[in-house]
Amino acid sequence: MKHANLSIFVPHVGCPNQCSFCNQKSISGTQTQPTKSYVKELCFTAEKELSGRCNNAEIAFFGGSFTAIERSYMLELLQAAEPFVHGNVFKGIRISTRPDAINNEILDILKHYGVTAIELGAQSMSDAVLTLNSRGHTASQVEKASNLIRENGFELGLQMMTGLYGSDEQTDRKTALRLAQLKPDTVRIYPTIVVEGTVLADYWRKGVYQPQTLDEAVKLGAWLLDMFEFRCQIPVIRMGLHAQDSLQKDKLAGPYHPAFRELCEARLIYERAIKQAGRPGNYILWISPKSISKINGHGAQTIEKLKQLGYNVTIRQDIHLSGLDIIVEEV
């Protein structure tokens, strides 16, 4: 096993703002706050299960703004997790937090307790969009926090959202380009979903906010995936929200799909095929065996879409191709 995360959700704790889109209990599926005994139990069980199979797993505190929670509670959780970092399974602790909840003092504490990776919920690099969605921080604070994190030797992760209230495709692309300039080690991309119990739900009901369609989100997601991973060599480690029963129950609108990344990858293959082929005609499309499901599964229907445009495509597999690489051969 190459890598594993033990995800421990700390929902809605430490957030000084009620962001327009946020209902963490629905998104994470977690209704209660973890205790130190619960953290120890989870770590012990995971360590036992992963022993001999994985030696670079991470204990990940997600869901809230970890460094903005009450200091004693933050230390309690870190103290519970830290002893497991010294074993043979967990290489470190990963946390997610707000850009305005990072400073040198906090980074010293995190380093002391074995935190190795910090993800910032940037969401947008447009101050106007951040204000409209009550984020409570600015784009410059994202840049400052990112630089501090990198300077102090932590792995930097950045999270962005597409289709936020007040944003559009051009604004989202500019956000991605600015985030890439910060040279993060990883990126997560989340299309905005309208969830019950949020300000955005009220805006949607009043007709003030119109979320992206799935097709719009996939088209933009394909561009973002290409930009981050293939042009900037920045791994995108998540696209779209995790499937949760609570999310399914509370989701009202927006481009949610349980296999959102595969849809974006299929779109990228589709666009690359058209670009390589040039004009409509008969072609062989050589792809990696690992990409078969990306163009046939989850309603992607890539081949059918190409045929509708006049590209009569036959699929062939090439074990020497990797990832989303393709070769288009005219016949």
N, C-alpha and C positions, 0 to 999 in steps of 0.2 A: 504494500500500500504506500503510495507516494506521499500523501498528505491527508490529514483529517482535522476537523475542527470540533471541539466540544463546545457547542453554542449554549450559553447561559443568558437568557433574556432578562433584562432589568427594565421593564416597561414603564415609560412615562415618569421616571424618577430623575430629578435633576434638571428637567427642562424648565427654564425660566419663562418660556413663551409657549402659547398654544398656537402652533403653526396651523395654517388653514387646512392642510391636508391630513393632519395627524390624528390617528386613533391607534396608538401603539398596541393596545390590548387586542384589537382585531387583527392587526398586521402580524404580530408575533405569535398570537394564539395563547399568550401568557396572561393570566389574570392576577397573579400574586407576585410579591417580591421575594427573590431568593434569600435565604438565610445562610449564615456561614456553615452550619451543619449540612444544609442541602448541597452547597457547593462542594464541600469535602466528600460527601457521598457520591455525587456525580463524578468527580475527578477520580475517586478510588475505583469506581465501577468501570469507567472508561479506560483507565490505566490498565486494569486487569484484562479487559477485552482486547486492547490494542497491543499489549506486550508481545514482542516478537514479530509483530506485523507492521508496526509503524514506529519510527523514532523521531519524527519531526512534526508531531501533532501540536495544536495550539489550544489553549483554553481561551475562549472568546466571550467577552462580556458585551453583548449587543442589546439594542432596543431603546436605551435611554441615552442621556448625556452623562457618561460615566464619571468624568472629572468635575461635573457640576453638582453631583449629588452631595449630600451631607458628608463631610470629610470622615467622620467616624465610621459611617456605613461603607464608604468606599474602601477605607483601610481594612475593615472587617472582611470584606469580600476578597481583597487582595491577599490578606494574611491567610485566608482559607485555601486559596489557590496556589500561592507561591511555593510551598513545600514540594508540590508535584512537578514543578519545573526542573527540579534537581534529579529526577528519575531518568528512566531510559525511554520514555514515550513522548513527553511534552517538552518542546524546545523553548516555549515561551508563552506569554499571555498577550492576547490581542484585545484591544478595546475600541469602542466607537464613541465619539463625543462631538461637541460643538466647537467651531473654530474660536469662539470667544471664551472658551473654558480651558485654554492652553497657555501656560507661562513656564518659565524656567523652574520655579519651585515645584509645580505639579509634575513636570517632566523628571525632576530629580527623584520624586516619590515613586513615580511609575517605574523608573529604571531600577530603583532599590528593590522593588517587589517582583522583578522578573518580566515586566512588560517589554515586549520587543517590537510590537506593531501597533500603530495608532491610525484609525480611520476617522476622517473628518466628514461630517455631513455638510458638504458645501452647498449642494442642491442647485444653486445657480450662481453665476458670476455677474449677474445684472442686479445692481442695487435697487432698481425700481421693482424688479420681480421679487427680490428678497423682502422688501418693505410690504408689498401687496399681500404677501403670504405670511406676514408676521414672524419672520425668521429671527429678528432681533440681532442680527449681525450683518456685517458688510463684506463685500468682495475683498477689500484690502485686509480684513481680518483673516480671511481664508488664506491669503498669500503669506501673511505674517506668521500664522500658526504653522503652515506647511514648511516654511523655511526653518522655523525653530525645531520642528520635529526632525527634519533631515539633519540639521546641524548637530543635534544631540544623539545621532546614531540610531534612531528608530526607523523601522520600515514605515513608509507613508502610504496610506490608502486614502483615496478621495471618492466620495459618493456624489453623484449628480442625479437630478430628476429631469425628465422631459415633460413638456406639456403642462407646466405649472400655470396657475392663474396669472394672466398678464404676460405670459411668454409666448413665443412662436418658434417655428423651426429655425429661423435665422439666429434668434437669440440663443437657442439651445446649442447651435453649432459654435457660436462664439464662446459660450461657456466651456464647451469641450476643449476648444483650442487653448483657452487660457489655463484650464486645468492641466493640459498636457505640458504646457510651458513650466509648470511647477515640478515636473519630473517625478510623479508619484510612482511607487513600486507596483501598485494595483489600483484598479478602478472598478466601481460598481455603478450600474446604470438602472434607474427605476422609472418607468413611465408612471405618470400620476394617475392614481386610481381614486375615484370618489367613494369614500367610506362613510357609512352612517355615523352620526355623532361628531361630525367635523363641520367647521365653518364652510368648507368647500361643498359639503352636502347641501347647505342652505343656498349657496350661490347657484348650484346646479338646479335646484328645485325652482329657483326664481328666474332661471334662464340667463343669469349673469355670467355663468361659466359653462363653456362647452369643452369637454375633454377631447383628446385625440381619438380618432378612430383607430382600430387595430392596424389597419393598413398604413395609416400615417405614422404610427409609432414604430412599426416594423421597418418602413422605408428609412426613417431617421435612424433607427437602431442599427441598421446595416451600415449606414454611413459612419456612425460613431464607432462601431466595431472595426471597420476598415481603418479609420483614422488612428485609433488608439493602438490596436494590436499590430497592424501591418505597416503603417507609416511611421509610428512612434515607438513601436516595440514595448508598449505598456500593456501588461496582461489585464483583460477584463474578466474578473473572477465571478461576476454575477450580473445577469440581465433579467429584470423583472422580479416581482415579489414571490417568495416561497408560497407554495400551496398550503393553506391552512383552512380548517373547517370554519373558524371564526371569520376569516376573510371572505370565504364563500357566502357566509350568512349575511355579513354587513356590507358587502360590495354593492354599490348602486349603479355605477357607470364607469366607463374608462376602458383602456386597452389591456385588460388582464388576459393572460393566456398562460397555462401551466408550463408550456414549452416555448416561451417567448424567445429565448436565445436561438433555438433551432429555427424558428421562423425568420429571424434576422440573418442567420447563416445561410438559409435557403435563398433569401432575397439577394444576398451578396454573391452567391454562386450564379444566380439568374442574371445579375447585372454584369458579372465578369464574362459570362458566356456570350451575351449580346455584344459586349465590347470586343472580345476576341474574334467572334464570327464576322462582325461587320454587317454584312447584308443577309437577308433571309435566304435559306437554302437547306440542303441536307448535310448533317454534321454528325460526327461521333464526339461525344463529350466524355473525356477521360477524367475520372475522379478517384479520390482515395476510397477504399472500401468503407472507411469509417464515416464517409459523407453520404452514403446511400440513404440512410434514414432522414437526413437533413433535407433531401429534395423530394422524398416520397411520403414521409410521415407527417402527422399533425396538421393535415390540410394544406401543406405548403404547395403541392401540385405544380412544382417548378417546370416539369417537362410539358405539362398541359398548357401552361401559360406561354412557354416558348413556342409551342406549336400554333397557338392562336395568333402569334405574330409572324408566322411563316417560317419558323426555325424548326425543321423536322429533325429531332435529335434522338440518337440512340446512345444509351449509357453503356460505358465500358469501365471496368475497374482497373486501376494501376496501383500496385502495392508500393511503388516508389514515390507516389505523390503523398503529401502530408497535409493535414489540416484542411483548409478550404482551397488549396491549389487545384487548378483545373487545366486541361489542355483541350482545345477545340480543334478538331480535324475535319476539313471539308471532304465530302465524298461525292 
